[in-house]
Amino acid sequence: MKKTNRYISLLLALVFAAGLSSCIKEDYADSTKNDKATVSLVFDTRAPGVDGQTVQAGPNEGIKTLRVIIVDSESSTVNVNKFYDYSAEPGPVEVKTLTIMNLPEGQKDFYVIANEGSVGMNDIDLDTWQEKGTFNESDKNELLQAVISSGFPKTEIAELGLPIAGVKSENITGTEDQVIEIPITRAVAKMELTLTNNTGASFQLDKVVMGSFFPNMTYLFPDKGLPEGVTYANHTFDTNATLEEGATETFCFYFYESYAGADAYTIQLNNGSEYGATPILVEPEEEGGQATPLTSVERNTCVRVKGTIESKAWTLLANVLPWQHEEVSFDFDDTMSYTSEGWKKDTYLLKDGNNIRLSNRMAAELNFTITAPSSLVRWTAELLEEGDGHYFEFEGPSSGEVFIGDATSAPTQTIKVRVINPDDEDYHEATLRVVATLLNGESYELDLTGEGGTAPGTAETINRYTLIQAR
């Protein structure tokens, strides 16, 4: 059963973020530099909007995986190269927190790539740049000029998501905690084609044929235009949809940014015999203005095309909007969330409520996970026994450290308890107590019994397991 305790409330506008920390037994320190800082990274995918006209991110359009590479510019040394998998989280994943502790001071280059598996990286292996290894000017050029050339155009993105990337250089002072905002941008554009059937009868849409405006490649990182040698091609999307009279349906397509010119942006329905290739016209910004042909589509934008199918003809009008999630409020780093998996079957003799009767021949095993906050959490277990006797002990560790952001999924924590004297025929009992401590020093007890559980400071009692040795 999942328990959630809140202890700080923070208001965030829409950001992409995720978490890492050198507290995970890893040393990000440059041996030549002694000053270190705690750095929080904020990854923001927002495109600049116009009068609030933006497009909300849809399912699977957020972060599924995230890679962060941090390079010391002066020494050309890789401080961090971490990969995170958030694909199991419900999407779109718009907010994560990434905190680096003890990052050496100095000028740093931050390279951020989300959903790298969604495209071919043209033989670039991002794992090549190992932490504490060298990242020279040639490596920098290779990464920033990385070309992606597979996977798009497409309609289905549920498995791998969309390629997103960004880069920023920042000086880490080593004298105070810093918050660094790094814009990251989708390397693709989105087209939403909304069709309304005004033919007077049902309309069978087997395919949508689009003009020659789909480039065969682009750069992973933004602000570079298109690579030399890019070519454009048309594309046919199978739809197999039936639109009833008066019905409206929307189809989504994803493709690399495109600068194909006015004649290229056309859409045809089925074989084109009735609804042939029709230019996409952009609605005028001012009332009474003239619609103009669509000539280009930049990355991280959404083209909303409205098509009206009449009995003998059809029309297309489009709006080109920034592509972002609506602004919402989130709590992050203010939630202590954990789940008890209970006692492992066949490792104990009997369970009666919260009373666990142990076997004299093996250790009982309790498993749980800590899933938030996205930072370091330390937990400690202790056995409370009455009197001077000592009849139970831990088998293996009775404490641990969990760093949520560094795991592809929340790692399972295990507590094993056994009786000290298997031949003892007397009755003994002990209470198991587990306490979690956060980086800010906040500590509170975990209720792993699956019964109750309240915010810290509000519970009159905490449910605990009682461990029993008895014949």
C-alpha angles and dihedrals in degrees: 000000000000121000124197125195122181122201107160129031120212127179116219132182115217112304139152112230142150137181143256136151139184087227088089092091089275126122115218091173121124106225090223094056126062103180114089135179141197108241128192116201122207116195111201122192096181117132117210107270132211116226090333093303103146138136121244116235113253131214114306092010093108134069117316096158131008133198123192122190118184119189129188103231095205099050097027088229126146108236096176136013109168134163123202129190118209097159092117092061120094110259163292086032102207104158132051132146122229117190125177118197124200095010107170115250121253142079110321134191114213118203116187126186125176125195095004090170092066093078141030111261094207096244095315110138108202091196089064092086102072123192111272088017128117125277108180133178091275091054090048092053091046092054098041092047094046110144122212116202112163140063100045146132096039144139102211118070101152096112105042107013125208130312112256127176145165142167135203138171119218138169114238106209099194090217102090143005112282135204114207123192114209117187111220122191135201109246090216139059128228131224121198111196111194114190126193119196111222096156095111092244140052114292124214112213110192099165146359116220115200128195130254098287101109112107118213094224147006141179118277093221120060133247096043103098115219128324122259112270097030115159132196129224138176121245138207120214118198111223109164092193132149117213114198120216109291093007124136125207133177126216123193126212129183125204144153118277110282138208100174100137135244100297095054101063103084136132128208128188121222113324093340096242092123103012107035132179106312125187118246108238123200114228114244117256092225127052111260093021126132121263111236132204118265108250105173144006119210125210118271092027131111124220110208109200121188116199125188115199112208126182094266106012145015139210135212128207125173143194121202111212138173111263115230144122118268114258112268137166120251137181113222131171086009097090130082104196126176140159128211115216090189130224117331113252117257094016093097136039104229141359120204109173106300093343113103118191109207128217117243091222106050142027119261112235125216119187130195140157133220111210104173156080103040094239142066118313124183121200131191130191125203136181116228112205126177121235127005097304125109113201106150134053140176120259104214126347122357093193139038148175124239124194107188099192093055096060130083084217133000107289117235116246118211132203119188122191128183138176115259098217113035091187095056108117097190126098116259134168139185135185120233115221124185122190127188123205124197129208092261090059096256111145130185140157123263119227102216096168096091090239124107122325127177141188114291114275095019103078119092091199136017120219112235136176119252113212117209135197113193140140 
